[in-house]
Amino acid sequence: MHKILRAVVVTSAFLLSFSSLASAGTLALTSVEGTHYTSGGDQLYGWIFSVNTPITVTSLGVYDENSDGLSISHDVGIFRQSDQVLLGSTTVPSGTVGTLIDTFRLEDVSPFSLAPDTYVIVMTMPDGTSDLQVANATSFTTASEITYVDSAFGGGSVLAFPNPDDNGSFAPGMFGPNFTFSDSVPEPSTYSALGLGLTALLLLARRAKR
């Protein structure tokens, strides 16, 4: 009986460790310094990056200048550059609802994978918002799994792939949007197997108790 209960505890801990792995993430962009800008019209702020090794995006977010919350909500998404397909997006709400990491306010998303390729991350910047973002960055650091390519900029009030003709505006970056990622997130089948194993052990423990 004690051995079964011990196995249940071990399996539970194993399952929780996988859950923690899935929710944890590395911030793509850190230590950003530069001039703070607001929008002079409905605009899109973003930056282009290449992925060096496969990653899984776990959250999307925007810069929160004073770490005191956002005045309005912002839509954020990641597009593949080659075909301009939107791969994942979310809305970062106003206030302090999102998780704050290194002055970026982030919202979890359903994890999606990025293979080695080039991508564009973009956020909406409505006209005259008081949520300032960093442009003309003087310094920044990217995670080793990705490489910064260029800034992305465009007009519009709806999340969309920015006009390629405007890329390079405010270089070396318009670092409003950001994301977290994991190098490996367990497949759903892994969770299912672990869950079934835990259920079986619980049933055995109940039967042994009887």
Secondary structure, DSSP 8 states (H G I E B T S, - for coil): -HHHHHHHHHHHHHHHHHHHHHH--EESEEEEEEEEE--SSSEEEEEEEEESS-EEEEEEEEE-TTSS-BSS-EEEEEEETTT--EEEEEEE-SBT-SEEETTEEEEEEEEEEE-SSEEEEEEEE-TT-S--EEEEEEEEEE-TTEEEEEEEEEE-SS-----GGGTTTTTT-EE-EEEEEES----HHHHHHHHHHHHHHHHHHHHHH-
